[in-house]
Amino acid sequence: MPVIGQLSSGQPPPNPGDLLRGPLHQGMGEMGFVEGQNVMWEYRWADNHYDRLPALAADLVSRKVDLIVTTTGTLPARAAKNATSTIPIIFAQVGDPVGGGLVASLARPGGNVTGFSDITAELTPKRLELLCELVPQATVIALLVNPDNGGDWWPRFMQEAARVKRVQLPVLKARTEGELDMAFASLGELQAGGLVVTPDPFFNGRSEQLVALASRYAIPAISEPTFRYGRRPDELWHRLRRSLSPGRYLRGKDFEGRKASRSAGPAADDLRADRQSQDRKSSWSDRAPVDPRARRRGH
């Protein structure tokens, strides 16, 4: 029976059944793969402790999973890539897969890694522009980053947008709920007229706290959880399900005795690391369908 490893930097849902009702599992079910019947999933959650990701990825590799799916950004995908050059990896919700070193190019990712980009890196400066339009009198717009996830990169990336809008861009850092409180408390001293929150699983999982803090300190704030510019994550997963579904890879593989080779090899060059704005079809969709249930009956 094939085994899929799923690696996330975030936390598991409060209700485990939500995983089975998600678009990824729905797509797998439409292709005949049902968890516990003819496919198994191994879940690994870092609980927003990003330093755990390398060990979690290595654990999936040691368990000889047939495929790794990564969620919640670049860090899980990078950890998986560093852990294996043979097991195929599918990522989603990655802002810049080329700049992040995951793939060689969007058209031909190469190696054993492919997936979808949600282009959050390109959209975040747009959020700064929109915030400046909402509060045109602001001369200072603060930037909130997680120091463990692009803490040095985001400020450099955002400086050009700040220069164009002629605003100062002080950087606030937070990786815990307590540090979030302190970051908002410092906005008054900075005389900030607004706050841009960078995309990060830790921030995304605390939208209620962000809204409450913005209300308490009367600061206009813009972030992924509170204001989304672009596709929602569930829409992105539906696209992944349609054109890069793990089921398309698992079809045609021989899992008898779990001794089959797991090398992606040059075939990965035929896969596309696609952007939302592109409407390309993965070469996986051209493969002849094989009924996984028939394969299971042959065991």
N, C-alpha and C positions, 0 to 999 in steps of 0.2 A: 504494500500500500504506500503511495507517495506521501511525503511529509513536507509541508510548507512551514517555514519559519517566518514569523512576523516580529519585527524589531521596531520599537517605538521609544522615543525619549520621554514620552508623557506617562500618564497613569491609566490603568485599565478602567473601563466604564463601571459605574456602581452596579449596574445590572449586567452580568456576563451575557445574558441573552441578547443584548443590544448588538454584540459582535455578529451574531448569526443573522440578525435582521438588516445588517448594513449592506450597502450596494456591492461591495467586493464579494461577500459570501453569496449574495443573491445571484450575481453574475456567474459564480462558480456553480451554483445549483442549476442555473439554466443550461450549463454545459454538461450536466450530469455528475458533477462532483459535489458530494454531500459530506460534510465533516462527520467523522465517526463511522461512515459507511464505506466509502472508497477513497477517502483522503483524510489525513490527519494534519492538525495545525499545532505548532509549538509557538506560544506567545512569550515574548520577553519585553518587560516594561522597565524603563530606567527611573520612573517616578520623578522626573525632572532633575535627576542627578546625572548630568551628562558624562561624568567621569566613569560611570558604570557601563557605558555603551560598548567599549572595546571588549570587556570581559563577557558581556551578554552575547555579542556577535561571535566571539570565539566559542562560546558554549553551543550556539546553534551549529557552527561548523563541526564541532566535535561530535555532535549528534547526527551528522551526515544527512542533514535535510537536503531535499532535492531542489529547493528554490527558497530564496529569501525575499520577502516583501518588507520594505521599510516605509515608515510614515513619519510625519511631524518633522520634516525638514532635512537639512543637509547632514547633520551630525550622525544620525543613525545610518544613512546611506554610506557615508565615509567610513564609519566603523565596520560596516559589512564588507565594503570593498577592501579595506586593509586586512580583513580576516581571511579572505579567500579570493583567489583569481580564477577559480574553476566553477564554483556554484553560481548559477545565474541569479542576478539581483534585479528586482524591479523597485523603483522608488516612485514616490508621489510627494507633492507638497514641497518641492525643492525650488528655491528661488532662482538660483543660477547654477545649473549643473556643470556648465563648462568652467566658469570661474571658480567653482567649488572643487574642481579637480576630479569630478566623478566620471565625466565622459570627454572624449576628444573633441566632439562637435555635436550639434543638435541633429544634423542629418545622418551622421555615422558615428554613433557613440563608441564603437569598438569594444574590445574586451568582453567582460561578462556583466556589464551594467547597462541598464536602459530604464526608461520611465517617462514621467511627465513633469514639466516645470509649471509652477503656478505664477512665475515671473513676479514674485513679491518684491524682489530687489528693485525692479524697475518701477513698481507701483508705489513704493514707499515715498520717493521724492514727490510723487503726485499728491500724496496725502499732505505733505508739507505745503504744497502750492494751494490746495483746497483750504487748509487751515488759515493760511495767510489771507485768502479771500474772505473767509468768515470773520476774521478779526484783523481788518486792514490797518488798524492803529498799532498793532503789536510790532515792536522792534526786537523782541527777544522771544524765540520759540525754542523751548527745551526739547532735548532728544533723550528718551529713556531706552536704555539698552541692557541686555543681560550680559555681564562681563564674560560669562562662560560660553556665549554663543554670538560671535561676531562683535564683541565689545569694542575692539579696536578698528574693525573694518567698517562698521556702520557709520561712525562719524566722518571718516574720510569720504565715504560714498555720498553722504548727504551734504557735504560742504558746498558743492557746486550749486545745488538747488537753493541753499540758504543764501549764497552770494547773489544769485539772480534775483531773489526776493528781497535782498538787502536787509536781512535779519541776522542777529547773532544766534549761535546754535550751541549753547552750553550742553554738556553731556552729563546725564544722571545714570547711575548704575544700580541695578537691583537684581538679586537672585533669590531673595526670600521675601515673605510677606512683610516682615519687619523693615527690610530695606526699601520696600515699596512705600511704606508709610513715611519713612525718612525722606525719600526722594520727593514726594509730593509736598512735604513740609518745607522743603528748601526752595520751592518755586517762588514764594513771596520775596525772599531775600534776593533771588536772581531777577526779580521784576519781570518774570516770564508772562507773556500774554497768551501762551498756548503751549501744548505738549503733544509731541508725536511719539507714539509708542511703537517700537520696531517689532516686526513679526517674531514671535518666540513662543514655543509651547508653554512655558511657564506663565507668560503674560496671557496667552490665549485662554488658558484654563482658569483665569481669575478676572473675567470680565466684570462680574458683579462688584468685586473689590475695586477695580479701576473706576467704574462708574460712581461708586460711593465716594471714593477719594476725590474724583474730579468735582463732584457736587459739593463736598465738604469745603474744598479750597476754592471753589468757584473758578475753576480753570477750564477753558475749552480744551478738550483732548480728543485725539483721533487715533484709532488703533484698529487692528484686524478684528478683535471681538466686537467692538462697538460700532465700527463703520467699515464696511467691506467694499473695496473698489476692485471689481473683477469677479471671477467665478467663486462660488461657495465651495468648500471642501467636498460636500457630497456630490456636487456636479462634476468635480474633478475625478472623484472615484468612479462615477458612472462612465466617464470617458475612458478611464483606465480599464474598467470592467469590459467595455465594448471592444477596445482595440489592443490592449496589452494584458488581457486577463491571464492570470497564472494558469487557468485551465487550458489555454491555447498552447502553452508550453508543455504541460503535463501530458497532453494527448500525444500519443505516438511514442512515449517513452516506455521502456521495459523495466518494470520494477520487481520482476520475479527474483526473490532471494535478496532484493535490495543490493545487488552487486553491479548494477548498471553504472556506466560512466556518467559522471555529473559535470563533465567539462562543457562549458558553453562554446569554446573554440571560436573559429571564424564566423560561425553562424550568427553570433551576436551582432556582427556588422550589418546584418540585414534588418536589425531592429532600429526603431527610431526613438530618440529622446525628444519628444514632441512638446511644443508650446501650445497654449490654449488657442492662440490665434491661427494655428496651423490646422488643417483638416486632412491629415495624412493617415493612411491606413497601414497598420503594422503588417509586416510580411507573415506574422503568425496567422493572420486571418486567411492566408492562402493555403495553409496546410490542409491536407485531406483529413476530415474528421474521423476520429476513432471512438467508438463507444467505450467509455471507461468501465461501464458495468460489465460489458462482455469480457474485457480484460481481467476484471476481478473474478468473474466466474471461472476463468481458466486456471486460477490458482489451485 
